[in-house]
Amino acid sequence: MYMGLIGAACLLTAALLAQEPRTWLTSDNSYHPDPQHVANRTHRTLFIPWSWKELVEGPRHREALAQLDSFLSAESPRRDLEPVRALMLQRDLWALHDLIATVKPLSDPAEAARAELRVRLARAVAALALTEEQIVRLPDNYALSVASKKYPARYKSSPAPFLPSDLFDKDSPWVRLNGDPPLASGHTLAVLGRSQFQVFLNIPGGREATLALVKDLNANHRSFPVRAKLPEGTAVALARSVVAIDTAGKMRLSPIVEGLQIRVLGVTGPGQQDVNAFKLDRLALFEGRSGGLIALKTDEEETPFPGSGQPDPANLYGTENKGRGSALVNCLGCHHNAEPEHIKSFGRLASLNAGNEPLKLTTPDRGLEILSRWKQEHETWKLLEPYLKKK
């Protein structure tokens, strides 16, 4: 079922890997108060300054191997790390593993160097794994961000950002949608399934009005372009959550929200939309300051895709001196206006054939099941899985 998307993932990865991102974090004590802690040293060695090419070719390759060996030889390298810090370091090393596994070798020696590095990264990912219980007990940073009242809980006016207080509530007016394969396929492909992207739809009139629109879309709008009428004030949200690998070698959805995009349609004029987005301030998250979600500024530069809100190793696709732009403007690169076909979940529905599933109501667990199945068919998981701990 997923092979077409997997092939697309390889093409997308190949196209994007020629670019290199900016350094996303420069603090020496991000993972532990001791700057010389093995976790901090590993982060600095691999990501500062950032260049995947130097990690597989040149003097930094041997340095990276030596540092990963030091990390792996440490007595329980995760033992004295706070769980949330261990999670985020695992996230970044997992991303680097997938990058090294998918980038095409530059030469025969580089192929051997990639394998040396990839195996060590896989073992480091396993060494950082939390138990299922530890993952469940991680802070709900979205709830903490809402509780800080730094941003209003309801949309008021453009361009003021807002954090919906009821976004993740069970019977929220924000209806959670998915498909199989995942709806937000472009975002999923860009990070090769290491984050879960959750799509929400909110139609003025409440949950019942939104459910009625979903029913109408499924029954009457399975052709392109989508001709459904969307009332002024329709809102679409995309939340990105961190996926962890636990001590049993299974993908688990963590409560950490690392990015949010919200588009409110038609309120600034016919066919127009108000776009706002949030990124994760890691140090604020680590230090327990208000959940760590902060609104992007209108002119804030960002990696162009998938709009996660922060240039970081889980994207690995931005550039240092070119290809950047306003993060909010980048959202409009794909979502051009407020017409239904530019809500990509609708566009995907319109392209489905009779054998595919339409838009469906979903839950986080169901979304993770679909995402896990997708990821497990990808070459990067098949290379990683033998090194994961299983109980």
Number of C-alpha atoms within 10 A of each C-alpha: 10 15 11 8 18 18 13 16 22 18 12 15 20 15 12 18 20 14 17 20 25 21 15 14 18 12 12 16 17 19 25 18 11 13 14 12 17 20 27 19 19 22 23 19 20 23 23 14 14 19 17 22 18 15 23 26 17 12 10 17 22 17 14 23 23 15 21 24 16 16 22 19 10 13 10 12 18 22 12 12 17 13 22 21 20 22 26 20 23 25 22 21 25 27 24 23 26 23 25 25 21 17 19 13 16 11 10 9 11 18 17 13 20 24 15 15 21 24 19 22 27 23 23 24 28 24 22 28 25 23 18 18 9 14 22 14 13 15 18 14 21 25 20 17 20 20 15 13 13 15 18 15 16 12 16 10 12 13 13 13 24 21 27 18 18 15 21 18 11 11 11 15 22 24 26 25 20 24 20 19 18 25 24 19 20 18 20 23 23 22 22 26 25 26 25 27 27 22 21 22 23 24 23 15 12 13 17 14 14 19 18 11 18 20 15 13 20 16 10 12 18 21 16 15 15 21 14 15 9 16 13 19 19 19 23 20 24 21 21 23 19 19 25 27 26 25 18 15 21 17 19 21 23 23 18 25 24 24 24 25 23 22 23 23 24 20 17 15 11 12 14 17 25 22 22 25 27 25 21 23 19 20 16 14 21 19 11 13 16 19 25 23 27 22 22 21 15 14 11 14 18 25 26 22 24 19 24 25 28 22 23 19 24 22 25 27 25 24 19 13 10 11 13 17 14 17 25 23 20 19 19 13 11 13 17 16 19 23 21 20 20 17 18 16 22 25 19 21 23 20 15 14 11 8 6 13 14 25 20 16 14 15 15 15 11 12 22 21 16 17 23 19 14 22 21 15 14 19 14 20 20 12 15 22 16 13 18 20 17 12 6
